[in-house]
Amino acid sequence: MVQAVVSVAERMHGSAEDVPDAVGWLLDEEFAFGEPHGSTGEFLGDLADAVAHQGTCTDSTVEAVPFMVELACDDDVPEGTRIVLLGDLLRLAVTGPASAVSLADRTAALGGTWQEGAADYLTRHAIGQALPRLIARWDDEGDAARFVLAALAAACGIRDVPAPARLLAGNRTALSDAVSRVSSWLPQAAERAASPHVAPRDLAQAVLPDLIMEDVSAAVDW
């Protein structure tokens, strides 16, 4: 895995000087030639946190998206790892709606109107632009990776692949029904849905990564 990420970083950026800030440590000599991570899971956790610290998108996150996509497309990356990387991209893609849900009551109490942050929007836009490259691998992917890819496409507004789109459907009645059913057995969804200020579509997108990744967890075998 270390060899794969260093290879991708070098292929894309040539040297550490040109690497985006969020992934610059991948070409650090201590990382590239040492053994700083005890497991693939720990490394991926560090990578996700570096790209979006505590789930917050910044300009550095936007810059890091092409690297994350390139890594997910690399043939040397094992399927289980690729699934996690796709899941990380899915979480990044719904950062804006997730923020809208968490801040809904506060925004309403202050009498304001929530607006998606520029970095959240640009991150989702960057992922959407890169999706054709990921979807081009569809026929070579297993069912679990396809499921995450379909959710990612739905979250970014792309409808030309099979998708678990019921949560994100344009029909408001179907969407509300789906969110209500999810809330009946998913505690975090129920807690968020309790607020009258939370939009069903935002809630659907906010809970989508947890639903999808729980369903494909068996394919991530470390």
Secondary structure as GFF3:
##gff-version 3
##sequence-region A 1 222
A	DSSP	alpha_helix	2	13	.	.	.	ID=ss1
A	DSSP	three_ten_helix	16	18	.	.	.	ID=ss2
A	DSSP	three_ten_helix	21	27	.	.	.	ID=ss3
A	DSSP	alpha_helix	29	33	.	.	.	ID=ss4
A	DSSP	alpha_helix	40	51	.	.	.	ID=ss5
A	DSSP	three_ten_helix	53	55	.	.	.	ID=ss6
A	DSSP	alpha_helix	59	73	.	.	.	ID=ss7
A	DSSP	alpha_helix	79	93	.	.	.	ID=ss8
A	DSSP	alpha_helix	95	102	.	.	.	ID=ss9
A	DSSP	alpha_helix	104	109	.	.	.	ID=ss10
A	DSSP	alpha_helix	118	135	.	.	.	ID=ss11
A	DSSP	three_ten_helix	138	140	.	.	.	ID=ss12
A	DSSP	alpha_helix	143	155	.	.	.	ID=ss13
A	DSSP	three_ten_helix	165	168	.	.	.	ID=ss14
A	DSSP	alpha_helix	172	183	.	.	.	ID=ss15
A	DSSP	alpha_helix	187	193	.	.	.	ID=ss16
A	DSSP	alpha_helix	200	215	.	.	.	ID=ss17
A	DSSP	three_ten_helix	217	219	.	.	.	ID=ss18
###
